[in-house]
Amino acid sequence: MGTSPSACRTAPQRPRDTPRYRKGREHAGPSTHPGAAEQRGRHRPDRPRRPRRAAGTGDTRRHAAGAGSAHRHHLLRRLRRRLRLRPGYQPRDRLAHPQEGEHGPLPARRPDPLPAGHHLYRHLRPTASGAAGAPLAAGAYGSGAAPRIAGAGARAAVLLDNVQHWELRDLDVTDTGPATTTERRAGILVRLHDFGTGHHYLVDGVTVHDVNGADVKDPDPSGGILFAVQGSAKPSRFDGVTVRHSSVRHTDRTGIGTSSTWGRRPEHPNGPGTAFAPITRLSVHHNTVRDVGGDGIVVQNAVGARVEHNRVDGFNIRSGGYNAGVWAWNSDAVRYQFNEVSGGHGTRDSMAYDLDGGNNGNVYQYNYSHDNEGGFLLICNGEGMTSDRNTVRYNVSVDDRNTAPPYGVISVVCGPATRTLVHNNTVTTRFPGTAMVSSNGPGGVTFRNNVFAGAPAGSPFADTHNAYDHNLYARTPGIPAGDTGAVRADPLFVTPDDVRLRAGSPALGAGVRVPGGAARDFYGNPVPDPPNIGADQGPGK
């Protein structure tokens, strides 16, 4: 794609203890591109002691162009020895990231030795499992580019099937085959089929790219990094999954995602399976997802997941379905924070964030959204499902829009959600022809203490079903009925892109206290009492 406005905007300024995002630049943190280990000064010892042979190293080949038959067999023997599996141990060259989410850091282990450099491996399909405290691992050692695993159109380049206690580090993974509309493909696919509970999975510093799978999401998905539970005989689930410091680009359909055939519960009475077996201790953090055909990061069938410090840029690029940037389905107590999402394409959803079917007690906070054609936020409960007690707070949306009715920058559609609170967000757009908030019938949402700043020609509200309280409205023809504490004025942003408030802003101190709200705002400022309207709780610039 050509250069878009999203490629050159400077993100809202954040405090030092939160990540600083800028357009065209990744978040602060370790690089994951090939050779980054050397640039960071990381040390890996030379070739470690050769491990014992273990089962299930998969179909692996290295091609030596121009080499004779004897030399080729010698290389294959060496390669097979290097791919044997062994329990890892604590490395000296990797420290736990200071922000691992609320589940704490997983133990870092030395990867199984795959030599760095321009080596090509075809499929990695181990059948052995590690043990608690002694996971099996596959990753690079030595200097040079990360080892490449090229699936060449296989179901997955890396397939962990009914195994557990596994770690993947510092790999370059691709799965490009002939163009298809039916073949499922994945870079990394971790799959449980009537297995029970699978424990401890880590994907760290991996690059997945160029996966041209079919436009299929459930229950047998295509995409970059996928965790899928299948089967109907034995309830199965994952426990303890971390995907961190990894990169996914140009994959179809999903970037990073989970799915399950065990989703039936009172909140989803028509869900798959006969019971609810949710993924637990799931953490997806400090990853980049770019140019994906469908969803950027999707969490399905989870409880207590954390999705934080991720960058999604370019999603729903090629899919014919409905997709969003970062969202969940049939999941409870999920926290999304410090993410940046842009480049949503089209209007078949394409929102940055989404409170969808069966979402309960989920929180979106401290996220940045901009330049999405589908808008900032979708609230869309599934038919017959329960979506209750969700919160969207202290987020910033700049130049998101959706010009296809019944959608808007914020869309409240589908089935009704209950007790949804959207408060202290700053939502501003310069694009004409989009509603600020649009609803086609369901209610259950309260909008409180938000800044709504429309396009120069005006951005209307197409919503008569939800409640509004103490919001600030700028460049909106008319305001929702019932907002007796409304402020109609220019919020006095520092600049159109820097949406912090200037001194004298009418939003300062004009909000109402939200019981149980966050202690800090988008920028790290403490929340005063009474609060400001919008995502900035500072004293004014």
C-alpha positions in Angstrom: 0.0 0.0 0.0 1.1 3.6 -0.5 1.8 6.0 2.3 -1.3 6.9 4.3 -2.0 9.5 6.9 -1.5 6.7 9.5 2.1 6.4 8.4 3.2 9.8 9.4 1.2 10.9 12.4 2.9 11.4 15.7 1.1 9.5 18.5 -0.2 11.2 21.6 2.6 11.8 24.1 2.8 9.3 27.0 4.7 9.4 30.3 8.1 7.8 30.6 6.6 4.7 32.3 4.3 3.9 29.4 5.4 3.0 25.8 6.0 5.9 23.4 4.5 5.1 20.0 5.2 7.1 16.9 4.0 6.4 13.4 6.4 4.4 11.3 8.3 3.3 14.5 7.8 0.3 16.7 7.3 0.5 20.5 10.3 0.7 22.7 11.7 -2.8 23.4 13.9 -5.5 22.1 14.0 -5.8 18.3 13.0 -9.1 16.7 14.4 -8.8 13.2 17.1 -11.2 12.0 20.5 -10.3 13.5 18.9 -8.3 16.4 20.6 -10.5 18.9 24.0 -9.2 17.8 22.9 -5.6 17.7 21.7 -5.9 21.3 25.0 -7.4 22.3 23.4 -10.6 23.3 25.8 -13.5 23.9 25.2 -17.1 23.0 27.8 -19.7 23.6 29.1 -21.7 20.8 27.6 -25.0 19.9 26.3 -26.6 23.1 26.8 -30.2 24.1 24.9 -32.5 21.7 21.6 -33.6 23.2 20.2 -37.1 23.3 17.9 -38.1 20.5 14.2 -37.6 21.1 11.2 -38.5 19.1 9.4 -36.4 16.6 11.7 -33.8 15.0 9.5 -33.7 12.0 10.3 -33.5 8.3 13.5 -31.3 8.0 15.8 -30.8 5.1 18.6 -28.5 4.2 19.4 -27.9 0.5 23.0 -27.5 -0.4 23.1 -26.0 -3.9 25.7 -27.7 -6.1 26.9 -30.0 -3.4 27.7 -33.7 -4.3 25.6 -36.5 -2.9 28.1 -37.5 -0.2 28.4 -33.9 1.0 24.6 -33.5 1.0 24.1 -36.6 3.1 26.8 -35.3 5.5 24.9 -32.0 5.9 21.6 -33.8 6.4 23.2 -36.0 9.2 24.5 -32.8 10.9 21.1 -31.1 10.6 19.2 -34.0 12.1 21.5 -34.1 15.0 21.0 -30.3 15.6 17.2 -30.7 15.6 17.1 -33.3 18.3 15.2 -32.1 21.4 16.3 -31.7 24.9 15.0 -29.9 28.0 16.3 -26.3 28.2 18.0 -24.5 31.0 18.2 -20.8 32.1 20.2 -18.8 29.6 22.5 -15.9 30.5 21.5 -13.8 27.6 17.7 -13.2 28.2 16.2 -11.4 31.0 12.5 -11.4 31.9 10.7 -8.3 30.6 9.8 -6.0 33.5 6.2 -5.9 32.4 5.0 -9.5 31.8 1.4 -8.9 32.8 -0.3 -10.0 35.9 0.6 -13.6 35.4 4.4 -13.1 36.0 7.3 -14.1 33.8 7.5 -17.6 32.4 10.9 -19.4 33.0 13.3 -18.7 30.1 15.0 -21.7 28.7 17.8 -22.3 26.3 16.4 -23.1 22.8 17.1 -26.4 21.2 20.1 -25.7 18.9 19.1 -24.6 15.5 22.2 -22.9 14.0 21.7 -19.3 13.0 22.5 -18.3 9.5 20.8 -18.9 6.2 19.5 -22.4 6.8 16.2 -23.6 5.5 14.2 -26.2 7.4 10.9 -27.6 6.0 8.4 -28.1 8.8 9.0 -28.6 12.5 6.5 -31.2 13.9 7.7 -32.6 17.2 5.7 -35.3 19.0 7.5 -35.2 22.4 6.4 -33.0 25.3 8.5 -31.4 28.0 7.8 -31.5 31.7 6.9 -28.9 34.3 10.0 -26.8 35.0 11.8 -28.5 32.1 10.2 -27.5 28.8 11.4 -28.5 25.4 12.6 -25.7 23.2 13.5 -24.9 19.6 15.4 -21.8 18.6 18.6 -20.2 17.2 22.1 -20.3 18.5 25.2 -18.7 17.2 25.4 -15.6 15.0 23.7 -14.7 11.8 20.1 -14.6 10.6 17.5 -16.6 12.4 16.9 -20.1 11.2 14.1 -20.2 8.6 11.4 -22.8 8.7 9.5 -22.7 5.4 6.3 -24.7 5.2 5.9 -24.3 1.4 2.1 -24.7 1.6 1.9 -27.2 4.4 -0.8 -27.0 7.1 1.7 -25.3 9.3 5.4 -24.6 9.1 5.6 -25.3 12.9 3.0 -27.6 14.2 2.8 -28.5 17.9 0.1 -31.1 18.0 -1.1 -32.6 21.3 2.1 -31.7 23.1 2.9 -29.4 26.0 5.7 -27.6 27.9 7.2 -26.1 24.7 9.1 -22.9 23.9 9.9 -21.4 20.4 12.4 -18.6 20.2 14.2 -16.5 17.5 12.9 -18.3 14.4 12.0 -17.0 11.0 8.8 -18.8 9.9 7.0 -18.7 6.6 4.4 -20.8 4.8 3.8 -19.8 1.2 2.2 -22.2 -1.2 0.1 -22.0 -4.4 -2.8 -19.5 -4.2 -5.8 -21.1 -2.6 -9.3 -20.5 -1.4 -9.6 -23.8 0.5 -6.2 -24.8 2.0 -5.7 -23.8 5.7 -2.1 -22.7 6.4 -0.3 -21.3 9.4 3.1 -20.1 10.4 2.9 -21.6 13.9 -0.1 -23.7 14.9 -0.3 -25.1 18.4 -3.2 -27.6 18.5 -4.9 -29.7 21.1 -7.4 -32.4 20.0 -9.3 -34.2 22.8 -6.1 -33.8 24.9 -7.3 -32.3 28.2 -5.3 -29.4 29.5 -2.0 -28.5 27.8 0.4 -26.4 29.9 3.2 -23.9 29.3 3.7 -22.6 25.8 6.0 -19.7 24.9 6.5 -18.0 21.6 9.3 -15.4 21.9 11.2 -13.3 19.4 9.7 -15.1 16.4 9.1 -13.6 13.0 6.2 -15.1 11.0 5.5 -13.8 7.5 4.0 -14.6 4.1 1.4 -17.1 5.0 -1.2 -17.4 2.2 -3.8 -19.5 3.8 -7.5 -19.6 2.9 -9.9 -17.0 4.3 -11.0 -19.3 7.2 -11.1 -18.4 10.9 -13.0 -21.2 12.9 -12.7 -23.9 13.9 -9.7 -24.8 11.8 -8.0 -21.4 11.2 -5.4 -19.9 8.9 -3.0 -17.3 10.1 0.3 -16.4 11.7 0.5 -17.6 15.3 -2.5 -19.7 16.3 -3.6 -21.7 19.3 -6.5 -23.9 18.4 -8.5 -26.4 20.5 -10.4 -29.0 18.5 -12.3 -32.2 19.1 -15.6 -33.2 20.8 -14.8 -36.2 23.0 -12.8 -34.7 25.8 -12.9 -31.0 27.0 -9.5 -29.5 26.2 -7.9 -26.2 26.8 -4.6 -24.3 27.1 -3.1 -23.1 30.4 -0.1 -20.8 30.4 0.4 -19.3 27.0 2.7 -16.3 26.3 3.3 -14.7 22.8 5.8 -11.9 23.2 8.3 -9.8 21.2 7.2 -11.4 18.0 6.4 -10.1 14.6 3.6 -11.2 12.2 3.3 -9.7 8.7 1.4 -10.5 5.5 -0.6 -13.4 6.7 -4.0 -14.7 5.9 -6.4 -14.8 7.7 -5.5 -14.0 11.3 -2.4 -12.4 12.8 -2.4 -13.9 16.4 -5.4 -15.8 17.6 -6.9 -18.5 19.8 -10.0 -20.6 19.1 -11.8 -23.5 20.7 -14.6 -26.1 20.1 -15.4 -26.1 23.8 -17.4 -22.8 24.2 -20.8 -23.7 25.6 -21.9 -22.0 28.8 -24.9 -20.0 30.1 -23.4 -16.8 28.6 -23.2 -18.7 25.2 -25.9 -21.4 25.3 -25.5 -22.2 21.6 -21.7 -22.4 21.7 -19.8 -25.3 20.4 -19.2 -28.4 22.4 -21.0 -29.5 25.6 -19.0 -27.6 28.1 -16.9 -24.4 28.6 -13.1 -25.1 28.7 -11.5 -21.6 28.6 -7.8 -20.9 28.0 -6.2 -19.5 31.1 -3.1 -17.5 31.9 -2.9 -16.1 28.3 -0.5 -13.2 27.7 0.0 -11.5 24.3 2.4 -8.6 24.7 5.0 -6.5 22.8 4.2 -7.9 19.4 3.7 -6.3 16.0 1.1 -7.4 13.5 1.1 -5.8 10.0 -0.8 -6.4 6.8 -3.0 -9.3 7.8 -5.9 -10.5 5.7 -8.4 -10.6 8.6 -8.2 -10.1 12.4 -5.1 -8.6 14.0 -5.2 -10.2 17.5 -8.3 -12.2 18.5 -8.8 -13.9 21.8 -11.5 -16.6 21.9 -12.7 -18.7 24.8 -10.4 -17.2 27.5 -10.7 -16.1 31.1 -8.3 -13.5 32.5 -6.2 -12.9 29.4 -3.9 -9.9 29.0 -3.3 -8.2 25.6 -0.9 -5.3 26.0 1.8 -3.2 24.4 1.0 -4.6 20.9 1.1 -2.7 17.6 -1.4 -3.6 14.9 -1.1 -1.8 11.6 -3.1 -3.0 8.5 -5.9 -5.5 9.1 -8.9 -6.8 7.2 -6.9 -6.2 4.1 -7.9 -9.2 2.1 -10.7 -11.0 3.9 -14.3 -11.2 2.8 -15.5 -11.7 6.3 -15.9 -9.4 9.4 -12.7 -8.6 11.3 -11.3 -6.2 13.9 -7.9 -5.1 15.1 -7.9 -6.4 18.7 -10.9 -8.1 20.2 -12.4 -11.1 22.0 -15.2 -13.6 21.7 -16.8 -15.6 24.5 -14.2 -14.4 26.9 -14.3 -12.9 30.4 -12.0 -10.6 32.5 -9.8 -9.8 29.5 -7.7 -6.6 29.8 -6.5 -4.8 26.7 -4.0 -1.9 27.4 -1.2 0.1 25.9 -2.0 -1.2 22.4 -1.9 0.9 19.2 -4.2 0.0 16.2 -4.4 1.6 12.8 -5.0 0.8 9.2 -8.3 -1.1 9.4 -9.5 -1.5 5.8 -13.1 -1.5 4.7 -16.3 -1.3 6.6 -17.0 -5.0 7.3 -16.3 -4.2 10.9 -12.6 -3.1 10.6 -12.9 -1.3 14.0 -9.8 -1.1 16.1 -11.4 -2.6 19.2 -14.5 -4.7 19.7 -16.7 -5.8 22.6 -18.3 -8.7 21.0 -20.4 -11.7 21.9 -20.0 -13.2 25.4 -17.7 -10.6 26.7 -18.0 -10.1 30.4 -16.0 -7.9 32.7 -13.5 -7.0 30.0 -11.6 -3.7 30.1 -10.1 -1.6 27.2 -7.8 1.1 28.7 -4.9 3.3 27.7 -5.1 2.3 24.0 -4.5 4.4 21.0 -6.5 4.1 17.7 -6.2 6.1 14.5 -6.9 6.0 10.8 -9.2 3.0 10.8 -11.8 2.9 8.1 -14.1 0.9 10.3 -14.0 3.2 13.3 -12.7 3.1 16.8 -15.0 0.8 18.8 -17.7 -1.8 18.1 -20.1 -3.0 20.7 -21.9 -6.0 19.3 -23.2 -8.8 21.4 -24.1 -12.1 19.7 -27.6 -13.4 19.4 -28.7 -15.2 22.6 -25.4 -14.4 24.3 -24.6 -12.4 27.5 -22.2 -9.5 27.3 -22.2 -7.6 30.6 -20.1 -5.2 32.8 -17.6 -4.2 30.2 -15.6 -1.0 30.4 -13.9 1.3 27.8 -11.8 4.0 29.5 -8.9 6.4 29.0 -8.4 5.6 25.3 -7.6 8.0 22.5 -9.1 7.8 19.0 -7.9 10.1 16.2 -9.3 10.2 12.7 -11.1 6.9 12.8 -14.4 6.8 10.8 -17.0 4.6 9.3 -19.3 6.0 6.7 -21.5 3.0 6.2 -24.8 3.1 8.1 -25.6 1.9 10.8 -21.9 2.4 11.8 -19.9 5.3 13.0 -16.7 6.1 14.9 -18.4 4.1 17.7 -21.0 1.6 16.7 -23.5 0.0 19.0 -25.2 -2.8 16.9 -26.2 -6.5 17.0 -27.7 -7.8 20.2 -28.0 -5.7 23.4 -25.2 -5.6 25.9 -25.8 -4.7 29.5 -24.0 -2.4 31.9 -21.4 -1.3 29.4 -19.6 1.9 30.5 -17.6 4.0 28.0 -16.0 6.8 30.0 -13.1 9.3 29.9 -12.1 8.7 26.3 -11.1 11.3 23.7 -12.6 10.7 20.3 -11.8 13.1 17.5 -12.0 12.8 13.7 -11.5 15.1 10.7 -13.2 12.8 8.2 -16.6 14.0 6.9 -19.6 11.8 6.5 -19.2 9.7 9.6 -21.4 9.6 12.6 -19.7 10.0 16.0 -21.8 7.3 17.6 -24.4 5.2 15.8 -26.8 2.6 17.1 -29.4 0.6 15.3 -31.5 -0.5 18.2 -29.7 -2.1 21.2 -29.1 -0.1 24.3 -27.3 -0.9 27.5 -24.4 1.5 27.1 -23.6 4.6 29.1 -21.2 7.3 27.7 -19.8 9.5 30.5 -17.0 12.1 30.6 -16.0 11.6 27.0 -14.7 14.3 24.6 -16.4 14.0 21.2 -14.8 16.3 18.6 -16.2 16.0 15.1 -15.1 16.9 11.6 -15.1 20.6 10.6 -18.4 20.1 8.7 -19.9 18.3 11.7 -20.2 14.7 12.9 -23.7 13.8 14.1 -25.0 11.3 16.7 -27.3 8.6 15.3 -28.2 7.1 18.6 -31.4 7.4 20.6 -31.0 4.2 22.6 -28.1 4.7 25.0 -27.4 7.0 27.9 -25.1 10.1 27.9 -23.8 12.0 30.9 -21.3 14.9 31.2 -19.7 14.6 27.8 -18.1 17.4 25.8 -19.3 18.0 22.3 -17.4 19.9 19.6 -18.5 20.2 16.0 -21.5 17.9 16.5 -24.9 19.1 15.1 -27.1 18.4 18.1 -26.3 16.4 21.1 -27.9 13.2 22.5 -31.0 13.8 24.5 -30.7 13.4 28.3 -27.1 14.6 28.7 -28.0 17.3 31.2 -24.3 17.8 32.1 -23.2 18.3 28.5 -20.5 20.8 27.6 -20.6 22.3 24.1 -17.3 23.9 23.4 -13.9 23.5 21.7 -11.9 21.2 24.0 -8.7 23.2 23.2 -6.3 20.4 22.2 -2.6 21.2 22.1 -2.7 20.2 18.4 -5.2 18.2 16.3 -3.0 15.1 16.9 -1.8 15.9 20.4 -5.1 15.7 22.2 -3.9 16.8 25.6 -5.8 19.7 27.0 -4.5 23.3 27.0 -4.8 25.6 30.0 -8.3 27.0 30.1 -9.9 24.0 28.4 -13.6 23.8 29.3 -13.0 20.0 29.9 -10.8 20.7 33.0 -12.6 19.6 36.1 -16.0 19.3 34.3 -16.5 15.6 34.6 -18.2 13.5 37.3 -16.5 10.9 39.5 -16.8 7.3 38.3 -16.8 4.8 41.2 -14.3 2.1 40.8 -12.5 3.9 37.9 -8.8 3.8 37.2 -6.4 5.8 39.3 -4.4 7.2 36.3 -5.2 8.4 32.8 -3.9 7.7 29.3 -0.8 9.8 29.9 0.0 8.5 33.4 -1.5 11.5 35.3 -3.4 10.8 38.5 -7.2 11.2 38.2 -8.4 14.3 40.2 -11.7 14.7 41.9 -13.7 16.0 40.1 -12.1 14.6 37.0 -11.6 16.2 33.6 -13.7 15.2 30.6 -11.7 13.0 28.3 -8.6 10.9 28.4 -6.3 13.6 29.7 -6.5 14.3 33.4 -3.6 16.7 33.6 -3.9 20.3 34.8 -3.7 21.7 31.2 -0.7 22.7 29.0 
